[in-house]
Amino acid sequence: MKTAIILGLLLRANYYCVTSFSSSLVTFESRSRHATATTKASVLLPPLAMSAPLVDTTAKKNFIDTELRGAAMKLHTRFQAPKEGQAKEKKTEIEPYVPTHDDYTAFLVDSQYVYQAFEDIVNNVEELSVFRNSPLDRVTRLESDIDYMVKEFQIQKPVVGKAGSDYAEVIRQLGKNGSIAELICHYYNFYFAHTAGGRMIGKKMSSLLLNKKTLEFYNWDGDLNKIKESVKADIETIVAEWSQEEKKRCTDETAAAFKGGGGLNIQLPIRKHVSNGKSSTHRKSNSGE
């Protein structure tokens, strides 16, 4: 059963499927809680940052809890978000697979490449300076984790895959164009998704592949809830100066944020079962092997 649950966690832990995107972006588990294999489907798995925290209905509504969250709910089904989901369900075909250390390391490498793009933009764009040296930064921690995976399991570090490269390029292009509203959407979704569903994925991968070791990717300095609230407050401060047109540009970018962030998850199910063995489609290592 352990091999059956990795990407099912993407649904249960806020990495939900969005049905409106490219068929090349991957997988989710059968709805049956007794399913014996994880399914592979032609749907997108987006990071759902805004469904992790409960919304305080007594407080004054802000941009994140209203407009940005509303944009996300339009991309979720009732199964994924029972009270607010608006997207139609889509049937999928079942194809079992087994994740490996190589697959997980590829996911970490792609993730680091995208986080590096964000950090580079933040360090060079004055309007985003409030996010510099944020407790949410992941590049240094991922470097440590990737080194650990390579040494501990005697595997070779993979090159950055297409999903990571493509999404990082999207981020860098937005930074080059000075598209602050769009960048805020990507930043919020990508970073906050990792604090929610990302942690649940980490726990399951830890149990399955790492003898319950917790990688640095899933550790933060200080109280994570307080860190998130502080970053959300910084975002709200920036948004307070925006026109309605800028707010719309931000929320309109939600689909692209889900597509880019969700695309990284394709590294997790890359190795699949076949009869009498396994077929591997993992990427070449840096050595070219």
C-alpha positions as a printed NumPy array, in Angstrom:
array([[  0.   ,   0.   ,   0.   ],
       [  2.901,   2.355,   0.626],
       [  3.579,   2.673,  -3.058],
       [ -0.05 ,   3.533,  -3.728],
       [ -0.404,   6.783,  -1.866],
       [  2.208,   9.318,  -2.891],
       [  0.307,  11.468,  -5.321],
       [ -3.033,  10.698,  -3.742],
       [ -1.652,  12.954,  -1.015],
       [ -1.651,  15.777,  -3.515],
       [ -5.439,  15.721,  -3.379],
       [ -5.779,  15.139,   0.343],
       [ -3.169,  17.688,   1.32 ],
       [ -4.149,  20.591,  -0.907],
       [ -2.219,  19.716,  -4.073],
       [ -5.505,  19.356,  -5.91 ],
       [ -6.208,  18.505,  -9.545],
       [ -7.252,  21.234, -11.92 ],
       [ -8.965,  19.876, -14.981],
       [ -8.49 ,  22.74 , -17.4  ],
       [ -4.857,  22.372, -18.371],
       [ -2.33 ,  20.438, -20.404],
       [ -2.718,  16.682, -20.611],
       [  1.02 ,  16.306, -20.117],
       [  0.755,  17.318, -16.485],
       [  0.082,  14.379, -14.362],
       [ -1.65 ,  12.448, -11.7  ],
       [ -4.054,  11.847,  -8.928],
       [ -5.314,   8.93 ,  -6.866],
       [ -8.569,   7.03 ,  -7.253],
       [-11.265,   8.36 ,  -4.98 ],
       [-11.557,   5.037,  -3.225],
       [ -9.691,   5.278,   0.069],
       [ -8.978,   1.553,  -0.365],
       [ -7.314,   1.976,  -3.776],
       [ -4.246,  -0.203,  -4.23 ],
       [ -2.498,   1.862,  -6.882],
       [ -1.935,   5.522,  -7.558],
       [ -3.475,   6.687, -10.787],
       [ -1.938,   8.589, -13.621],
       [ -4.208,  11.028, -15.41 ],
       [ -4.195,  13.806, -17.958],
       [ -4.828,  16.572, -15.482],
       [ -2.882,  19.287, -13.728],
       [ -1.923,  19.13 , -10.078],
       [ -1.759,  22.711,  -8.823],
       [ -0.384,  23.931,  -5.546],
       [ -3.369,  25.165,  -3.543],
       [ -1.957,  27.765,  -1.198],
       [ -5.186,  29.389,  -0.196],
       [ -7.085,  26.352,   1.015],
       [ -4.67 ,  25.414,   3.782],
       [ -5.584,  28.042,   6.407],
       [ -9.142,  28.481,   7.578],
       [-10.563,  31.868,   6.721],
       [-11.5  ,  34.07 ,   9.677],
       [-15.089,  34.966,   8.857],
       [-15.243,  37.541,  11.643],
       [-12.348,  39.613,  10.374],
       [-12.396,  42.196,   7.632],
       [-11.905,  40.453,   4.303],
       [ -8.633,  41.122,   2.534],
       [ -7.353,  40.534,  -0.981],
       [ -5.907,  37.093,  -0.285],
       [ -9.005,  35.715,   1.431],
       [-11.44 ,  37.081,  -1.133],
       [-10.216,  37.767,  -4.656],
       [ -7.146,  35.527,  -4.761],
       [ -8.911,  32.663,  -3.028],
       [-11.941,  33.117,  -5.249],
       [ -9.787,  32.767,  -8.349],
       [ -8.427,  29.491,  -7.001],
       [-11.845,  28.061,  -6.208],
       [-12.897,  28.494,  -9.827],
       [-10.234,  25.919, -10.692],
       [-11.283,  23.345,  -8.112],
       [-14.034,  20.757,  -8.228],
       [-16.542,  20.075,  -5.471],
       [-14.584,  16.93 ,  -4.678],
       [-11.444,  18.967,  -4.07 ],
       [-13.141,  21.889,  -2.332],
       [-16.618,  20.71 ,  -1.215],
       [-17.976,  24.117,  -0.253],
       [-16.413,  26.352,  -2.89 ],
       [-15.156,  24.302,  -5.841],
       [-16.606,  25.332,  -9.196],
       [-14.748,  23.315, -11.855],
       [-16.247,  20.23 , -13.486],
       [-15.031,  16.761, -12.541],
       [-13.015,  14.84 , -15.125],
       [-12.725,  11.064, -15.33 ],
       [ -9.217,   9.65 , -15.539],
       [ -7.51 ,   6.465, -16.634],
       [ -5.66 ,   4.349, -14.089],
       [ -1.96 ,   3.593, -14.469],
       [  0.023,   2.418, -11.411],
       [  3.589,   3.514, -10.691],
       [  6.259,   3.371,  -8.016],
       [  8.302,   6.441,  -6.96 ],
       [ 12.053,   6.106,  -6.493],
       [ 14.909,   8.015,  -4.899],
       [ 15.798,   9.274,  -8.376],
       [ 12.281,  10.579,  -8.922],
       [ 12.194,  12.379,  -5.604],
       [ 15.628,  13.899,  -6.152],
       [ 14.512,  15.132,  -9.57 ],
       [ 11.532,  16.791,  -7.893],
       [ 13.843,  18.474,  -5.366],
       [ 16.175,  19.683,  -8.122],
       [ 13.329,  21.192, -10.127],
       [ 11.875,  22.78 ,  -7.007],
       [ 15.189,  24.364,  -6.092],
       [ 15.584,  25.771,  -9.599],
       [ 12.226,  27.511,  -9.374],
       [ 12.853,  28.8  ,  -5.856],
       [ 16.175,  30.167,  -7.071],
       [ 14.372,  32.086,  -9.798],
       [ 12.045,  33.609,  -7.21 ],
       [ 14.905,  34.552,  -4.896],
       [ 16.876,  36.123,  -7.752],
       [ 13.891,  38.25 ,  -8.747],
       [ 13.157,  39.269,  -5.162],
       [ 16.784,  40.295,  -4.665],
       [ 16.777,  42.438,  -7.794],
       [ 13.315,  44.01 ,  -7.806],
       [ 12.926,  46.783,  -5.254],
       [  9.147,  46.464,  -5.09 ],
       [  9.627,  42.933,  -3.735],
       [ 12.424,  43.741,  -1.301],
       [ 10.2  ,  42.937,   1.679],
       [ 10.526,  39.256,   0.736],
       [ 14.333,  39.218,   0.83 ],
       [ 15.871,  36.717,   3.244],
       [ 12.403,  35.423,   4.046],
       [ 11.961,  32.477,   6.428],
       [ 10.053,  30.884,   3.539],
       [ 13.179,  30.787,   1.334],
       [ 14.046,  27.218,   0.337],
       [ 17.119,  27.3  ,  -1.929],
       [ 19.784,  26.712,   0.721],
       [ 17.77 ,  24.01 ,   2.446],
       [ 17.137,  22.224,  -0.828],
       [ 20.844,  22.294,  -1.652],
       [ 21.508,  20.418,   1.575],
       [ 18.754,  17.906,   0.833],
       [ 19.896,  17.242,  -2.719],
       [ 23.451,  16.612,  -1.504],
       [ 22.066,  14.217,   1.089],
       [ 20.038,  12.263,  -1.464],
       [ 22.988,  11.951,  -3.836],
       [ 25.417,  10.753,  -1.167],
       [ 23.088,   8.628,   0.936],
       [ 21.561,   6.677,  -1.929],
       [ 24.564,   6.787,  -4.267],
       [ 22.661,   8.359,  -7.108],
       [ 23.769,  11.045,  -9.489],
       [ 22.33 ,  14.506,  -9.327],
       [ 19.85 ,  14.964, -12.17 ],
       [ 19.833,  17.97 , -14.41 ],
       [ 16.946,  20.387, -14.138],
       [ 13.964,  18.984, -16.003],
       [ 11.701,  20.716, -18.479],
       [  8.992,  21.41 , -15.901],
       [ 11.385,  23.213, -13.579],
       [ 13.176,  25.011, -16.387],
       [  9.967,  26.179, -18.029],
       [  8.394,  27.476, -14.842],
       [ 11.564,  29.248, -13.73 ],
       [ 11.665,  30.957, -17.113],
       [  8.09 ,  32.162, -16.635],
       [  9.069,  33.692, -13.292],
       [ 12.22 ,  35.312, -14.659],
       [ 10.352,  36.776, -17.613],
       [  7.751,  38.313, -15.306],
       [ 10.557,  39.835, -13.27 ],
       [ 12.252,  41.173, -16.38 ],
       [  8.989,  42.767, -17.481],
       [  8.34 ,  44.288, -14.075],
       [  5.067,  42.388, -13.76 ],
       [  4.734,  42.743,  -9.995],
       [  1.05 ,  41.838,  -9.76 ],
       [  1.586,  38.591, -11.629],
       [  4.708,  37.771,  -9.633],
       [  2.842,  38.176,  -6.349],
       [  0.304,  35.602,  -7.505],
       [  3.022,  33.082,  -8.358],
       [  4.987,  33.811,  -5.199],
       [  2.   ,  33.342,  -2.92 ],
       [  0.756,  30.167,  -4.559],
       [  4.14 ,  28.497,  -4.881],
       [  5.508,  29.271,  -1.429],
       [  2.315,  28.746,   0.518],
       [  1.453,  25.509,  -1.257],
       [  4.649,  24.028,   0.091],
       [  3.658,  24.955,   3.648],
       [  0.394,  23.029,   3.235],
       [  0.133,  20.045,   0.893],
       [  3.867,  20.073,   0.336],
       [  4.512,  19.113,   3.936],
       [  2.144,  16.16 ,   3.691],
       [  3.919,  14.943,   0.577],
       [  7.209,  15.291,   2.439],
       [  5.954,  13.147,   5.308],
       [  4.818,  10.391,   2.988],
       [  8.033,  10.42 ,   0.97 ],
       [  9.967,  10.374,   4.23 ],
       [  8.106,   7.273,   5.35 ],
       [  8.38 ,   5.53 ,   2.005],
       [ 11.907,   6.403,   0.894],
       [ 13.897,   7.966,   3.732],
       [ 13.291,   5.791,   6.791],
       [ 11.227,   8.651,   8.251],
       [ 13.993,  11.235,   7.953],
       [ 12.646,  14.785,   7.553],
       [ 14.453,  16.811,   4.918],
       [ 15.394,  20.444,   5.488],
       [ 12.953,  21.369,   2.733],
       [ 10.188,  20.759,   5.259],
       [ 11.683,  22.697,   8.165],
       [ 11.256,  26.382,   8.961],
       [ 12.935,  28.581,  11.551],
       [ 10.235,  29.613,  14.002],
       [  6.473,  29.209,  14.141],
       [  5.306,  28.49 ,  10.589],
       [  1.845,  29.935,  11.138],
       [  3.34 ,  33.203,  12.349],
       [  5.724,  33.243,   9.407],
       [  2.847,  32.791,   6.968],
       [  0.76 ,  35.487,   8.609],
       [  3.699,  37.884,   8.442],
       [  4.256,  37.213,   4.739],
       [  0.532,  37.529,   4.024],
       [  0.545,  40.889,   5.802],
       [  3.45 ,  42.01 ,   3.606],
       [  1.507,  40.974,   0.514],
       [ -1.569,  42.857,   1.692],
       [  0.562,  45.97 ,   2.237],
       [  1.742,  45.802,  -1.366],
       [ -1.746,  45.115,  -2.705],
       [ -3.179,  48.076,  -0.782],
       [ -1.426,  50.385,  -3.256],
       [ -2.771,  48.621,  -6.331],
       [ -5.468,  49.722,  -8.7  ],
       [ -8.363,  47.376,  -9.435],
       [ -6.718,  46.6  , -12.77 ],
       [ -3.551,  45.411, -11.014],
       [ -5.577,  43.237,  -8.663],
       [ -7.311,  41.678, -11.637],
       [ -3.972,  40.966, -13.301],
       [ -2.882,  39.186, -10.14 ],
       [ -5.955,  36.982,  -9.851],
       [ -5.977,  36.298, -13.588],
       [ -2.507,  34.782, -13.188],
       [ -3.792,  32.038, -10.861],
       [ -4.226,  29.456, -13.607],
       [ -0.658,  29.993, -14.811],
       [  0.61 ,  29.696, -11.236],
       [ -1.202,  26.377, -10.815],
       [  0.099,  25.112, -14.131],
       [  3.702,  25.993, -13.361],
       [  3.778,  24.792,  -9.782],
       [  1.749,  21.677, -10.483],
       [  4.024,  20.742, -13.352],
       [  6.884,  20.005, -10.963],
       [  4.949,  17.102,  -9.509],
       [  5.46 ,  15.048, -12.652],
       [  8.84 ,  14.01 , -11.255],
       [  7.255,  11.951,  -8.489],
       [  5.542,   9.241, -10.603],
       [  8.141,   9.048, -13.339],
       [  8.991,   5.363, -12.853],
       [  6.086,   3.013, -13.645],
       [  5.302,  -0.693, -13.17 ],
       [  5.375,  -2.923, -16.216],
       [  5.055,  -6.674, -16.485],
       [  8.05 ,  -8.546, -15.009],
       [  9.933,  -5.371, -14.235],
       [  9.978,  -1.621, -14.384],
       [ 10.241,   0.846, -17.2  ],
       [ 12.169,   3.995, -16.419],
       [ 11.763,   7.374, -18.028],
       [ 13.832,   9.339, -15.537],
       [ 16.092,  12.115, -16.72 ],
       [ 19.783,  11.853, -17.393],
       [ 22.14 ,  12.762, -14.594],
       [ 24.699,  15.536, -14.817],
       [ 27.218,  12.942, -15.938],
       [ 25.06 ,  12.153, -18.948],
       [ 24.321,   8.587, -17.833]])
